[in-house]
Amino acid sequence: YYVDSALQDTKFYNNVIITGGELMSAYEHHDINYVPNLINYITDKNILLDLKTNGAWIEKQNLQKNILQDLISCSNNHRPFAYQISLSLDKYHPNALENNYKILKEFAQNKELKQSMLFHISGFDSDKDMYEKLLLKLKNTYNISLEKTVDFTSGQLFDILNKNIFIIPSFSPAPFANGRAKNLSEAKPTDFPQFK
């Protein structure tokens, strides 16, 4: 409904962002076809899609295989970079470094992936070193090559894994500093934040 309504608006930017709650929890609590149907519905209309996820689903073996296969399949069925996956990399998400690593490794080494994919890794300034650790882990992983390039139109730095996984890092000041979250007793990491 919202996508179709947006398409009627002449000011629509032709870009959709899906953010939290955690979309991938649909695989466990809703419908295993929900995510691929949603991705395909949006990208079939030539709308760019930014799919935000904390990535914690990679820890759950029963979800991991289905989610990875669906994301790869959706990518293969559309033009390169039809959608990007935004992953959280910060101290507020437990196991964020390991989860990001596992996801990027799985995509980089997957032989079924035919299209180039874009990953946006976001975090806070205080966690920038986590990104360097992530790159080092990937660089030291068997069968993964790592290159760097710059998009000269934007000046944005890209890290490239195995020539088809493009990574854009972005870090910003922590929004919780001196903000409302510091006063909330529940504003702390949880074991499985995607299901809380």
Secondary structure, DSSP 8 states (H G I E B T S, - for coil): -HHHHHHT-TT--SEEEE-SS-GGGHHHHT-TTHHHHHHHHHHTTT-EEEEEE--GGGG-HHHHHHHHHHHHHHHHTS-TTSEEEEEE-STTSTTHHHHHHHHHHHHHH-TT--S-EEEEEEEEGGGHHHHHHHHHHHHTSTT--EEEEEETTTTEEEEEETTTEEEEEEEE--TTTTSGGGG-TT-S--SSGGG-
